[in-house]
């Protein structure tokens, strides 16, 4: 079966390969990904992933670009709804929990081509959402340095929380609802900063 027949069979062969890669990553992690296993899972010739993506880094670049794009979409929705930094954080956490294969690749730039144009565009779009919501929350008089610092703080807290939750590292006292726990932690953090 040649690539044209495979494309007809799958409808969109590159998308089928990325979907298969995500399934492999969910089972074996991004480091355990092999193009042969991806091809087998996608039901295509072993040469198809390399033909479309070049190598493993190419496939993982496509996964990362897709992940950053999905993250941008999911975090933009609460900005449009109410502009709350906490709600954007909750959307970020939901993304991490529901797209764990993407999440496990996106923040490992040594695994893919971080300068790939699709990755850069999607990552920048996700960054614009975060900078926009934080800048709006701080107001028009906030300096660029203040916005940067606040973005680093918000992102570090939310990403760290998501990573700890996914790793099963929290004590039971944190509770069973990750979104509620994150919102409570954010409120406590803000209150602590205001008291200093």
C-alpha positions in Angstrom: 0.0 0.0 0.0 1.6 3.3 -1.0 1.2 6.7 0.8 -1.6 7.8 -1.5 -3.6 4.7 -0.7 -2.7 5.1 3.0 -3.9 8.7 3.0 -7.2 7.6 1.4 -7.5 4.9 4.0 -6.9 7.2 6.9 -8.2 10.4 5.5 -5.3 12.3 7.0 -2.2 10.2 7.4 -0.1 12.8 9.3 -2.9 13.2 11.8 -3.3 9.4 12.1 0.5 9.2 12.8 0.3 11.9 15.5 -2.8 10.2 17.1 -0.9 6.9 17.2 2.2 8.7 18.7 0.0 10.1 21.4 -1.3 6.6 22.2 2.2 5.2 22.3 3.4 8.1 24.6 0.5 7.4 27.0 1.7 3.8 27.3 5.5 4.2 27.1 6.3 7.9 27.7 7.9 10.2 25.1 11.3 8.6 25.6 10.0 5.2 24.8 8.4 6.3 21.5 9.6 4.4 18.4 8.6 5.1 14.8 8.0 1.5 14.1 5.6 1.2 17.1 3.8 4.4 15.9 3.5 2.9 12.4 2.2 -0.4 13.7 -0.4 1.4 15.9 -1.5 3.6 13.0 -1.8 0.6 10.7 0.6 2.1 8.1 3.9 1.1 6.6 6.9 1.4 8.9 8.3 4.1 6.5 5.2 6.4 6.7 6.1 8.3 9.9 9.6 9.0 8.6 8.2 10.0 5.2 5.9 12.6 6.8 7.9 13.8 9.8 11.5 12.8 9.1 12.4 11.2 12.4 11.2 10.8 16.0 12.0 14.4 16.8 9.7 15.4 13.9 6.8 13.4 15.2 7.3 14.8 18.7 7.5 18.3 17.3 4.0 17.7 15.7 2.8 16.5 19.1 4.2 19.5 20.9 2.8 22.0 18.3 -0.7 20.3 18.6 -0.4 20.5 22.4 0.5 24.1 22.6 -2.3 24.9 20.2 -4.8 23.0 22.3 -3.5 24.7 25.5 -4.0 28.1 23.8 -7.6 27.3 22.9 -8.5 25.9 26.3 -7.0 28.8 28.3 -8.5 31.4 26.0 -12.0 30.3 26.7 -12.1 31.5 30.3 -10.4 34.8 29.3 -13.3 35.4 26.9 -15.8 34.4 29.6 -14.6 36.4 32.6 -10.9 37.2 32.4 -10.1 35.5 35.7 -6.5 34.5 36.2 -7.7 31.7 38.5 -10.0 30.4 35.8 -7.2 30.4 33.3 -5.1 28.4 35.8 -8.0 25.9 36.2 -8.2 25.5 32.4 -4.4 24.9 32.3 -4.8 22.2 34.9 -7.7 20.6 33.0 -5.5 20.6 29.9 -2.7 18.9 31.8 -5.0 16.2 33.2 -6.9 15.5 30.0 -4.0 15.7 27.6 -1.2 14.0 29.5 0.6 12.7 26.5 0.8 16.2 25.0 1.8 17.7 28.4 4.6 15.1 28.8 6.2 16.3 25.5 5.6 20.0 25.5 7.8 20.8 28.4 10.7 18.6 27.2 12.2 20.7 24.4 15.2 18.4 24.2 12.9 15.8 22.7 11.7 17.8 19.7 12.6 20.8 17.5 11.7 23.8 19.7 12.4 26.1 16.8 10.0 24.3 14.5 7.7 27.1 13.1 4.5 25.3 14.1 5.8 24.8 17.6 6.9 28.4 17.9 3.6 29.8 16.6 1.5 27.6 18.9 3.7 28.2 21.9 3.6 32.0 21.3 -0.2 31.9 21.0 -0.5 30.1 24.4 1.9 32.6 25.9 -0.1 35.5 24.6 -3.2 34.2 26.5 -1.3 34.1 29.8 0.4 37.4 29.3 -2.9 39.0 28.3 -4.9 37.8 31.3 -2.1 38.7 33.8 -1.6 42.1 32.2 -5.3 42.8 32.3 -5.5 41.7 36.0 -2.6 44.0 36.9 -4.0 47.0 35.1 -2.6 49.4 32.5 -0.1 51.0 34.9 1.8 47.7 35.5 5.3 47.8 34.1 6.5 45.1 31.7 8.8 43.8 34.4 5.9 43.4 36.8 3.8 41.6 34.2 6.7 39.3 33.5 7.2 38.5 37.2 3.5 37.9 37.7 3.4 35.6 34.7 6.4 33.6 36.0 4.7 33.3 39.4 1.3 32.2 38.0 2.7 29.8 35.5 5.2 28.3 37.9 2.5 27.7 40.5 -0.1 26.3 38.0 2.4 24.1 36.2 4.0 22.9 39.4 0.6 22.0 40.8 -0.3 20.1 37.7 3.0 18.2 37.6 2.7 17.3 41.3 -0.9 16.2 40.9 -0.1 14.0 37.9 2.8 12.5 39.8 0.5 11.6 42.8 2.7 13.7 45.1 0.2 15.6 47.2 -0.9 14.6 50.7 -4.5 13.4 51.0 -5.4 16.6 52.9 -5.2 18.5 49.6 -8.4 16.8 48.6 -9.7 14.9 45.6 -10.7 17.8 43.4 -7.6 19.2 41.7 -9.3 22.3 40.3 -10.7 23.3 43.7 -7.4 22.6 45.4 -5.6 24.7 42.8 -8.0 27.6 43.3 -7.6 27.4 47.1 -3.9 27.3 46.8 -3.9 30.4 44.5 -6.1 32.3 47.0 -3.8 31.4 49.8 -0.8 32.4 47.9 -2.2 35.8 47.0 -3.3 36.4 50.6 0.2 35.5 51.8 1.8 37.9 49.3 -0.5 40.7 50.4 0.4 40.2 54.0 4.1 40.6 53.4 
